[in-house]
Structures are given as structure tokens and as C-alpha cells.
Amino acid sequence: MDVFERLAPAAEAMARLLSPHAEVVLHDPGTGTIAAIWNPMSGRTIGDPSLLSELDGIRPASRDVYGPYPKSLADGRRLSSVSAVIRDDSGQAEAVFCVNVDRTAFDEAARFLAAFAAPTTEQPRALFENDWTETLNDLVGGYVREHSTQVDNLSKHDRLVLVGQLDAAGIFTQRRSVPVVARALRVSRSAVYQLLAESRKDTPDARTS
């Protein structure tokens, strides 16, 4: 059994798994031709030139494995390709195993998801102008993004600064705001009251809801 017969089951299995999005090719470097091909999106057939020079100058990601690297079809479709050189016991290349994945469906899905998730208009002020929780979320979310951290990792100083910002924004004038702030900052209600009292040392006239 030659190397191509040994590799054929694995190549066919991969082609079936990725069908119809992938072409799997076995090249014969000895003859410079295609020895076997599954799901031939490129229109190539057995016996066609391999054109393995396309691998020249590509640095292996690991020993004898190249890619993923970009390719394209004549109809404009973009591919992501991986090639593996199979060697015999003497170290000579006896086969090249290539998988070419059509990126069209994945690129379209990515564009759809990006468009679906991206806000297209400003928030309707008439609906949210009185929603103080939006202000709370914006302040807390902005702070953790700006400091490249997470709410659970905030220090006491961070929480003290945030409570001061929330207080300045009028959050604590809202009814039952303390429990909501406590959930947002991942602390107890008593901790929020303590932070608020410390923040208000210089503003004794401030009121707590």
C-alpha cells in the first residue's frame, strides 16, 4: 500500500466533515501532479499539475506544516489553506496533504453578526432619559474598560471613586438605588453606604435614598 492509499481515508474523512466548504488534495511531489482530490472546488482533477511552488518561501508553522495561508479561486472566493509535507523514513517528501477551506460562508456570517450586533441609531432619549440604571451601567462599564479590569477585581479605591461618580450623577437620589449599585459593584449594601459616607465627607448635605 503506497502513501496515497494510506492517506486517502483520512483525507476523505476531512472532506466529508467540512463539506461543502473544503477541498482536500493529495499531491505527489515526485511527479508534481495531483494524486487524489475530494470536493474539487478549484476544478482541478487527478493528474493536473500540483503547482507546489506556491509553498515556496512560506515558513512552516511547525515541522513540515504550512499555514493557514490565503489563496483564492478564479471566481473570487477566498480560501484559507493548510499544507502538510509527508516524508518517508529517509526524510524524502513523498506526499503533500492540503486542505483548502472556502471562507465565503464564514465571512458572510461574520458580516451578518457584526451588522446585527452594531447599534445603528442613537438610543431613543424619550424612552431612556429617566432610566438612571443606564447611567449607572455606563459609568461602571466605562470605568472598568478604561482601567482594563473587571468589576470583581476593583479595589476599595476604585469603588470609592465610582461611588463618587455615581453620587455626582444623581444616582443615589433615586428610590432604591443602593441595592442596584451594590449588585453592580459586587458588594453588600452596607459596603455601598460606607463608601458613600466616605465619599461624602466633604459634602455633608448630600442625601441618601
Secondary structure, DSSP 8 states (H G I E B T S, - for coil): --HHHHHHHHHHHHHHHHTTSEEEEEEETTTTEEEEEES-TT---TTSB--GGGGTT---SBTTEEEEEEEE-TTS-EEEEEEEEEE-TTS-EEEEEEEEEE-HHHHHHHHHHHHHHS--S---HHHHTT-HHHHHHHHHHHHHHHTT--GGG--HHHHHHHHHHHHHTTGGGSTTHHHHHHHHHTS-HHHHHHHHHHHTTT-TT----
